[in-house]
């Protein structure tokens, strides 16, 4: 089992930036595809971004494409989500997930391990 801890969330004005981190422990994430999902109040958890174990393949939700960047540092066992040009509709709890079954995955149900989430609030 890999344990995941997200950090870097907070309150930011529209147009601002935040960088989320997802630190893994227990096992190396070198063989895991990693992903970021988010859940706004009253809504279901939705896909944000995913990166393959090598970093060679990346997918983004259309709503964040061009504004968010996912990356990973396997040596540090950490995955990042750089969020720029933030909008109020980006407000949500952001979760990091680890997927051992697929090279890259956008479906929530394919992820084996989750962090506890970090709150991102974007004010208008």
Order of alpha helices (4+ residues) and beta strands (2+ residues): beta-beta-beta-beta-beta-beta-beta-beta-beta-beta-beta
